[in-house]
Amino acid sequence: MKFLDQAKIYIRSGNGGAGCVSFRREKFIEFGGPDGGDGGRGGDVVAECVQGLNTLIDYRFQQHFKAQTGVHGMGKNRAGARGADLVLKVPAGTQIFEEDNETLIADLTEIGQRVVLAKGGNGGFGNAHFQTSTNQAPRRANPGQLGIEMTIWLRLKLIADAGLIGLPNAGKSTFLATVSAAKPKIADYPFTTLHPGLGVVRNDGREFVLADIPGLIEGAHEGLGLGDRFLGHIERCRVMLHLIDAAGDHAGKAYKTVRGELEAYGQGLEAKPEIVALSRVDTVDAETLKKQMDRLKRAIKSSGPALEDGEKPRAPITLSSATNTHVVETLRALQQVIDLAKEPEKRAAVEQDWRP
């Protein structure tokens, strides 16, 4: 399945059905009177968050969606049926914006969430509705109201507990393939990963979702490389795993480059909890490893996330996915941060469920 995280579509709710002008004409009823029924209401356009989707590819080849028109009213006081609603099924984490792509309409983060994007038009009144003591044979009926039409943007931000960041060829896809059942493309050239990937990590009887995004390079916020728009997929992550290639030129500069792109992107990513790992340590000798670790520690101290008073920066982890060096320790560190981030949510849930 191809990955698509943004789509522009046109939606239109259903028109209301028109009211009916009709009179009873039965043999033994002398004064029949009006019996025109009301029109049915037009269908709504509804967005629903469903399980089993992780892409917006369904909206790649169809961009126009229209709800059903309400049925017109009929004689014998028969009201028209309501038009069927049109349901847009989207994955969890989908944001819906107006045509300007800035005004947020809805943010669907939980399975089963529904939001009405465009209400259907009301049905028109039939002539039976206008009968009065002074107007017993009205010959008028209302047309149905028109539906609402609008252009919207769908933008998907994957919901994951942890996210992988780093320069291209830092070992992110290899790590994801090692710790989960995901099968990302792995090769020895940059930008092997062209779209985000998800994997479920199981460790010590626990599990969490890990997201891998394409690598960042200097100037990504200006559109260089694959740009930084994929950073939106780690906005919802509770912790970031920052991988630095031990075989790179300068571990400290590589760390600062990615941190600079996070700060340029904004959205609070620069303040998000971070675990730093020097990856592919099996490809360098002990002397190079020590030199790269010293460079990385200095860079973390000067450019890392802001710390509270008295708090020391977390020491980087030496990691090798190929030889499983410190892989379990890295997963435990991620799980620890995820558990700490979930504690306020658990307390809020307990307080909400409490009854006197």
C-alpha positions as CSV (number, residue, x, y, z in Angstrom):
1,M,0.0,0.0,0.0
2,K,1.4,3.4,-0.9
3,F,1.7,6.1,1.8
4,L,-0.1,9.4,1.5
5,D,-0.3,11.8,4.4
6,Q,-2.0,14.8,2.7
7,A,-5.0,15.2,0.4
8,K,-7.2,18.0,-0.9
9,I,-10.8,17.0,-1.5
10,Y,-14.1,18.7,-2.4
11,I,-17.2,17.8,-0.4
12,R,-20.9,18.7,-0.7
13,S,-23.8,17.8,1.5
14,G,-27.1,16.8,0.0
15,N,-29.9,19.2,-1.0
16,G,-33.1,19.0,0.8
17,G,-36.1,17.5,-1.1
18,A,-38.8,19.9,-2.3
19,G,-42.3,20.0,-0.8
20,C,-45.2,18.7,-2.8
21,V,-48.4,20.6,-4.0
22,S,-51.2,18.0,-4.0
23,F,-54.9,17.8,-3.2
24,R,-57.1,14.8,-2.2
25,R,-59.4,13.8,-5.1
26,E,-61.4,10.9,-3.7
27,K,-64.9,10.0,-4.9
28,F,-66.8,10.3,-1.6
29,I,-64.8,13.1,0.1
30,E,-66.5,16.4,-0.8
31,F,-63.8,18.7,0.4
32,G,-60.5,16.9,0.0
33,G,-58.1,19.6,0.8
34,P,-54.3,19.8,0.4
35,D,-52.2,16.7,1.1
36,G,-48.8,17.5,-0.2
37,G,-46.0,16.0,1.9
38,D,-42.7,17.6,3.1
39,G,-39.4,16.9,1.4
40,G,-36.7,14.9,3.1
41,R,-33.5,16.3,4.6
42,G,-30.3,16.1,2.6
43,G,-27.5,13.8,3.7
44,D,-24.6,15.1,5.9
45,V,-20.9,14.7,5.1
46,V,-19.3,13.0,8.1
47,A,-15.6,12.2,8.9
48,E,-15.1,9.1,11.0
49,C,-11.9,7.8,12.5
50,V,-11.7,4.0,11.8
51,Q,-9.3,1.2,12.7
52,G,-7.1,-0.5,10.1
53,L,-6.0,2.6,8.1
54,N,-2.6,4.3,8.3
55,T,-2.7,6.3,5.0
56,L,-4.9,8.7,3.0
57,I,-4.4,6.8,-0.3
58,D,-8.1,6.4,-0.7
59,Y,-8.3,10.1,-1.4
60,R,-5.6,10.1,-4.1
61,F,-7.7,9.0,-7.0
62,Q,-11.1,10.4,-5.9
63,Q,-11.4,14.0,-4.8
64,H,-15.1,14.8,-5.1
65,F,-17.6,13.5,-2.5
66,K,-21.3,14.3,-2.5
67,A,-24.0,13.2,0.0
68,Q,-27.4,12.1,-1.3
69,T,-30.2,14.5,-2.0
70,G,-33.4,14.2,0.1
71,V,-36.4,12.7,-1.6
72,H,-39.2,15.1,-2.7
73,G,-42.5,15.1,-0.9
74,M,-45.5,13.3,-2.4
75,G,-49.2,13.3,-2.3
76,K,-51.3,11.7,0.4
77,N,-49.2,13.4,3.0
78,R,-46.1,11.3,2.2
79,A,-42.9,12.9,3.3
80,G,-39.7,12.3,1.4
81,A,-37.0,10.1,2.8
82,R,-33.9,11.6,4.2
83,G,-30.8,11.4,2.0
84,A,-28.1,9.0,3.1
85,D,-25.1,10.5,4.9
86,L,-21.6,10.3,3.2
87,V,-19.0,9.0,5.6
88,L,-15.3,9.8,5.0
89,K,-13.3,7.1,6.7
90,V,-9.9,8.3,7.9
91,P,-7.1,6.9,10.0
92,A,-6.4,7.9,13.6
93,G,-4.3,11.1,13.7
94,T,-6.0,12.8,10.8
95,Q,-6.4,16.6,11.0
96,I,-9.0,18.3,8.8
97,F,-8.4,21.9,7.7
98,E,-10.3,24.5,5.7
99,E,-9.3,25.4,2.2
100,D,-6.6,27.8,3.5
101,N,-4.8,24.7,5.0
102,E,-4.4,26.6,8.3
103,T,-7.8,26.8,10.0
104,L,-8.3,23.5,11.9
105,I,-11.8,22.0,11.7
106,A,-11.3,18.8,13.6
107,D,-8.5,16.6,14.9
108,L,-9.5,12.9,15.0
109,T,-7.2,11.0,17.3
110,E,-9.3,8.2,18.7
111,I,-11.1,5.3,16.9
112,G,-14.8,5.9,16.6
113,Q,-14.6,9.7,16.7
114,R,-17.0,11.4,14.2
115,V,-17.5,15.0,13.1
116,V,-20.1,16.5,10.8
117,L,-18.2,18.6,8.2
118,A,-21.2,19.7,6.2
119,K,-24.9,19.5,7.2
120,G,-27.5,18.6,4.6
121,G,-30.2,21.1,3.6
122,N,-33.6,21.0,5.2
123,G,-36.5,19.6,3.2
124,G,-39.1,22.0,1.9
125,F,-42.7,22.1,3.3
126,G,-45.5,20.7,1.2
127,N,-48.8,22.6,0.7
128,A,-50.5,20.7,3.6
129,H,-48.2,22.7,5.9
130,F,-49.6,26.0,4.8
131,Q,-53.3,25.2,5.2
132,T,-55.1,27.7,7.5
133,S,-58.7,28.5,8.3
134,T,-58.6,31.4,5.8
135,N,-56.5,29.5,3.2
136,Q,-57.8,26.0,2.9
137,A,-56.4,25.3,-0.6
138,P,-52.9,26.6,-0.6
139,R,-51.0,26.2,-3.9
140,R,-47.5,26.8,-2.7
141,A,-44.7,24.6,-1.4
142,N,-41.1,25.3,-0.4
143,P,-38.1,24.0,-2.3
144,G,-35.5,22.2,-0.3
145,Q,-32.5,24.1,1.1
146,L,-29.2,23.7,-0.8
147,G,-26.4,21.7,0.7
148,I,-23.1,23.1,1.8
149,E,-20.1,22.7,-0.5
150,M,-16.5,23.3,0.6
151,T,-12.9,22.3,-0.1
152,I,-11.0,20.8,2.8
153,W,-7.5,19.4,3.4
154,L,-6.9,16.1,5.1
155,R,-3.5,15.9,6.9
156,L,-2.3,12.7,8.6
157,K,0.0,12.8,11.6
158,L,0.9,9.2,12.6
159,I,0.2,8.4,16.2
160,A,3.2,6.7,17.7
161,D,4.8,6.5,21.2
162,A,8.3,7.0,20.0
163,G,9.9,8.5,16.9
164,L,13.2,7.9,15.1
165,I,15.1,11.0,13.9
166,G,18.6,11.6,12.5
167,L,20.6,12.3,9.3
168,P,20.2,10.0,6.3
169,N,22.0,6.6,6.7
170,A,22.1,6.9,10.5
171,G,20.7,3.4,10.9
172,K,17.0,4.3,11.7
173,S,15.4,1.8,9.3
174,T,17.8,-1.0,10.4
175,F,16.9,-0.3,14.0
176,L,13.2,-0.4,13.2
177,A,13.6,-3.7,11.4
178,T,15.6,-5.2,14.3
179,V,13.2,-4.3,17.1
180,S,9.8,-4.9,15.3
181,A,8.2,-6.9,12.5
182,A,8.3,-3.9,10.1
183,K,10.2,-4.4,6.9
184,P,11.5,-1.0,5.8
185,K,13.8,-0.6,2.8
186,I,17.4,-0.8,3.9
187,A,20.3,0.2,1.6
188,D,23.8,1.8,1.7
189,Y,22.8,5.1,0.1
190,P,21.0,8.2,1.5
191,F,17.3,8.7,1.5
192,T,16.4,5.1,1.4
193,T,13.3,5.8,3.5
194,L,11.0,8.0,1.4
195,H,7.9,7.9,3.6
196,P,7.3,7.3,7.3
197,G,6.9,3.8,8.6
198,L,5.5,2.3,11.8
199,G,6.4,-0.8,13.8
200,V,5.2,-2.4,17.0
201,V,8.0,-3.0,19.5
202,R,7.7,-5.7,22.1
203,N,10.2,-5.8,25.0
204,D,10.0,-7.2,28.5
205,G,6.3,-8.1,28.0
206,R,5.5,-4.5,27.1
207,E,4.8,-3.0,23.7
208,F,4.8,0.5,22.1
209,V,4.6,1.9,18.6
210,L,7.8,3.2,16.9
211,A,7.7,5.6,13.9
212,D,10.6,6.0,11.4
213,I,10.7,9.2,9.3
214,P,13.0,10.1,6.3
215,G,16.3,11.5,7.2
216,L,16.9,15.2,7.7
217,I,19.7,17.3,6.2
218,E,20.9,20.8,6.9
219,G,18.4,23.2,5.3
220,A,15.5,20.7,5.4
221,H,13.1,23.5,6.7
222,E,13.9,25.3,3.5
223,G,12.9,22.3,1.4
224,L,16.4,20.7,0.9
225,G,16.4,16.9,0.6
226,L,13.0,15.6,1.4
227,G,12.2,18.7,3.4
228,D,10.8,18.7,7.0
229,R,7.1,18.1,6.4
230,F,7.5,14.5,7.7
231,L,8.4,15.9,11.1
232,G,4.6,16.3,11.6
233,H,4.5,12.5,12.1
234,I,6.5,12.7,15.4
235,E,4.6,15.7,16.8
236,R,2.4,13.3,18.7
237,C,5.3,11.1,19.9
238,R,6.1,11.1,23.6
239,V,9.9,10.6,23.1
240,M,12.4,10.8,20.2
241,L,15.2,8.5,19.6
242,H,18.0,10.5,17.9
243,L,20.5,8.3,16.1
244,I,24.0,9.5,15.2
245,D,26.2,7.6,12.8
246,A,29.4,6.6,14.6
247,A,31.1,6.3,11.2
248,G,30.2,9.8,10.2
249,D,32.6,12.7,9.9
250,H,31.7,14.5,13.2
251,A,29.1,13.2,15.6
252,G,28.7,16.6,17.3
253,K,28.0,18.5,14.1
254,A,25.5,15.8,13.0
255,Y,23.6,16.2,16.3
256,K,23.5,20.0,16.0
257,T,22.3,19.8,12.4
258,V,19.2,17.8,13.3
259,R,18.6,19.9,16.5
260,G,18.7,23.0,14.3
261,E,16.1,21.6,12.0
262,L,13.8,20.7,14.9
263,E,14.1,24.2,16.2
264,A,13.4,25.7,12.8
265,Y,10.3,23.5,12.4
266,G,8.9,24.4,15.8
267,Q,5.6,22.8,17.1
268,G,7.4,22.0,20.4
269,L,9.7,19.3,18.9
270,E,12.8,21.0,20.3
271,A,11.5,20.6,23.9
272,K,10.3,17.0,23.5
273,P,12.1,14.3,25.6
274,E,15.1,12.8,23.6
275,I,17.3,9.8,23.9
276,V,20.5,10.0,21.9
277,A,22.3,6.9,20.6
278,L,25.6,6.6,18.7
279,S,24.6,4.0,16.2
280,R,26.6,1.6,14.0
281,V,29.4,1.4,16.6
282,D,30.4,-2.0,15.2
283,T,31.9,-0.2,12.1
284,V,34.5,1.9,14.0
285,D,37.5,1.1,16.2
286,A,37.7,1.9,19.9
287,E,39.7,5.1,19.5
288,T,37.3,6.6,16.9
289,L,34.3,5.6,19.1
290,K,35.8,7.4,22.1
291,K,36.4,10.5,20.0
292,Q,32.9,10.5,18.6
293,M,31.4,10.0,22.0
294,D,33.3,13.0,23.4
295,R,32.1,15.2,20.5
296,L,28.5,14.0,21.0
297,K,28.5,14.7,24.7
298,R,29.7,18.2,24.2
299,A,27.1,18.8,21.5
300,I,24.3,17.5,23.8
301,K,25.5,19.7,26.6
302,S,25.4,22.9,24.4
303,S,22.5,22.1,22.0
304,G,20.3,19.6,23.7
305,P,16.8,20.1,25.1
306,A,16.4,22.5,28.0
307,L,16.8,20.8,31.4
308,E,15.3,21.6,34.8
309,D,17.6,23.0,37.5
310,G,20.0,20.4,38.8
311,E,19.1,17.9,36.0
312,K,22.0,16.4,34.0
313,P,21.7,15.5,30.3
314,R,21.2,11.8,29.7
315,A,24.4,10.1,28.5
316,P,24.3,8.9,24.9
317,I,24.0,5.1,24.3
318,T,26.4,3.2,22.1
319,L,24.2,1.2,19.8
320,S,24.5,-1.4,17.0
321,S,21.5,-2.9,15.4
322,A,23.6,-5.4,13.4
323,T,25.2,-7.0,16.5
324,N,22.3,-6.2,19.0
325,T,24.6,-4.1,21.1
326,H,22.6,-2.2,23.7
327,V,19.4,-2.6,21.7
328,V,17.4,-3.9,24.8
329,E,18.8,-1.1,26.9
330,T,17.7,1.5,24.3
331,L,14.2,0.0,24.3
332,R,14.0,0.1,28.1
333,A,15.0,3.7,28.1
334,L,12.3,4.6,25.6
335,Q,9.7,2.6,27.6
336,Q,10.7,4.4,30.8
337,V,10.1,7.9,29.2
338,I,6.9,6.7,27.6
339,D,5.6,5.4,31.0
340,L,6.5,8.8,32.7
341,A,4.6,10.7,29.9
342,K,1.5,8.5,30.3
343,E,1.3,8.9,34.1
344,P,-0.7,12.3,33.9
345,E,-3.1,10.7,31.5
346,K,-3.7,7.7,33.8
347,R,-4.3,10.0,36.8
348,A,-6.8,12.1,34.8
349,A,-8.6,8.9,33.7
350,V,-8.8,7.7,37.4
351,E,-10.1,11.0,38.6
352,Q,-12.7,11.1,35.8
353,D,-14.0,7.6,36.6
354,W,-14.1,8.2,40.4
355,R,-17.6,8.3,41.9
356,P,-18.5,9.3,45.5
